[in-house]
Amino acid sequence: MGGRGSSSMSSGGVASTAIAPTSMSDQQVAGAISTTRSQMDEVGERLNQLSYRLDEARMSSREGRTERVESAQRAYNEGSELYNQLRDRLSALEDEQNRRRQESQPASRRAFVNSYGEATRRNITSQSYESAQRRLNQRVESWMRGR
C-alpha cells in the first residue's frame, strides 16, 4: 500500500503536452488549456488524499511511524511537484492565448467624448496644467540628482 500514491502521480501528463505554446494553433492551445486544467483537478484531488494519508501517518502508532511518514511525504512531494509543473504549463498556455487575443484585436484608439456628447481626439489638458507638470518634473529630477 505504501507505493500506490506515488505511482499514480507520474509526470506522463505533463510530458504529453510539452509542445511549446507558440507552435500550437489556437484550437490546440484551447484544448491544451482544458486538458491541463482537468489534470490539475485530478492531481489536486490526489494531493488532498495524500495530505490526509500524511496526517494519518503522523498520528499512527510509534512502531514504524518514521517510515510511514517519510513514504507519505515523498508521495506528497512528488504530487506537489507535478501540480506545480501543471500550474506553470497552464500559465504559459494562458499567457499565449491572451497574447494572441490582444494581437487579433485591432488597436483602435477610442475618441474622447466631452461633456457636450461630442467625440474628439484633441488634447484635453490646459497649458497651465502642462507647465505645472514640467516644473514638478524638474524639481523631482533635481532632488534625484542630489542638488
N, C-alpha and C positions, 0 to 999 in steps of 0.2 A: 504494500500500500504506500510505501514511502516514495516511490518513484513516479506514481501516477500523475501527480500535478505537473511535474517538470516536463514530462514527455508531451503533454498536450499544449505546451507553450512554445513549441518550436517556432522559429522565425521564418517558416516557409511562406507565410502570407505576405511578409514584407518583401522577400526576395522576388516573389512573382510579380510585384508591382514596381520593380526597381528601374523602370524606364523613366528617363528624365521627362518631367512635365512639359518642357519646351518642345520636345519632339513628338508630343501627342496631339491628336486632333481635339477639337472642342468636345466632341462626344466622348472620346476616350478619357479626357480629364474629368468630365462629369461622372462617368462610370467609375473611374478610379476613386473619386471622392466618396461616392456612395459605398463602394466596396470597403474602403479604408474605414469609414465611419462604422459600418457593420462589424468589421474586425475589431475595432476599438471597443464596441459594445460587448462583444464576446470576451475579449481579454479583460475588460473591466469587471464583468461578472465573475470571471475566473479569479481575478485578483481579490475580489470580495471573499470568495470561498477560501482562498489561500490565507487571507488575513484571519479568518475565523480559525482555520487549522493552526496557524501560528499561535494564536491566543490559547487554543486548547493545549498545544504542546507546552506552552509556558506554565499552564496551570496543572499539568499532569503530575503523576507521582514522581518522586525523586529518581527512581531507578530508570536510567536510560533517557532522562529528560534532555540532557545536553545534545544527544544525537538527534532526538526528535525535533528540538528547536532549531538546530543547525540545518537539518534537512528541510524543514518548513521555511526557514529563512532563505535558503538557497532557491527554493522553488518560487518564493515570492519575489526575490530579486530578479530572477530570470523573467518572470512575468512583467515586472515593473520595467525592465529594460526593453522588452518587446513593446509594451504600451508606449513608452517614450519614443521609440522608433516610429511607431504608427502615428503618434501625435505630430512628430516632425514631418513625416511624409504628408499628412493631411494639411499641415500648414503650408508646405511647399506647393501642393496642388491648388489650394485655395488662393494663394498668392498669384499663381499663374493664371487662374481663372479670372481673378479681379483685374489683373494687368490686361488681359485680353478684352475684357468688357470695357475698360477705360479706353483702349486703343480703338475699339469699334465705334464708340460714341463720338459724334462729331464735336470738335472743340468750338462750339458756338458761344459767342460772347453775348450774354443777355443784356438788353438795353435797360438802363435805369428808368424807372417810372417816377416822375416827380409828383409833387402834391396836387398838381392840376390834372393828373392822369395822362400826361404826355410822355411818350418814350423818348429818351435822349441818351446820347453816348458822351456828352460833354462832361468835363471835369466839374465836380460839384464843390470842391473846396474853394475858399476865398484866398485872395492874395495875402491878407494879414495872417491867416492861419498858416500858410506855407512859410511866410517869413519867420513866424514864431517857431515853427518846427526846425528851420535851418539854424536859428540862434540856439535852440536847445541842443541840437546835434553837435554844434561847435563847442558848447560848454562841456558836454559829456566827453567828447573826444579830447578836449584839453585836460580834463580830470584823468582820463585813461593814460595820457602821455606823461602825467606827473607834474604838470605845471600848476 
